[in-house]
Amino acid sequence: MPKKILIINLKTYEQGTGRGAFKIAKIAREISKKTRKVRIMIAAQPMDVPLISDIIPTICQHMDPIEYGAHTGHILPEDVKYAGAVGVLINHSEDRMEIDKIEQTIFRARQNRLLSIACAPSISLAKTIATFKPDFLAIEPPELIGTKTSVSQAKPEIISKTVEIVRETNPRVRVLCGAGINTKEDVSKALELGAEGILVASAVVKSEDPRRAIMELLKGFG
């Protein structure tokens, strides 16, 4: 059985940038060595990927679906791979993409053997994105992101329905849950509803004790 997934999104929080990213990555690595049930990954800013990719499996927070050429200021998929990333976050609510760009980015990730973690704010968009064959699809109602209210508690039906529809559309896509995940109860409820992992950010990154925060969330995986 595949391991459950815990993705810690560092966003652009001061605590998760540069030395902060390095610190959290080291903590996550130490904890990951002690758990066999859960694969811990970190989503980092592009500039921080090379800094931590040798420490913990690292996901790049953004990538552009471009080829080699004149694309100043864009992020090339081949360079994301070269930097050491194992995957890429696509269409996060704070970094929305047009639907055609989502499809192209998933394709370019596959070409470079990068895991694609595509985010969807709604069930209808989740169904469409599932046809693009991402490795993971994270359901994240934007109004709950960064709050103390988790989607698994406030809108449990959106998780169960997304799982149902994604499995009907493409059973190989694994559904993750994000938005407002803060406690072990939030995690266990998400898994109970069919999710295979979670995305968290502020609950860990802005915590006074990131180690304790991660350990507490892991308890929700059982």
Order of alpha helices (4+ residues) and beta strands (2+ residues): beta-alpha-beta-alpha-beta-alpha-beta-alpha-beta-alpha-beta-alpha-alpha-beta-alpha-beta-alpha-alpha
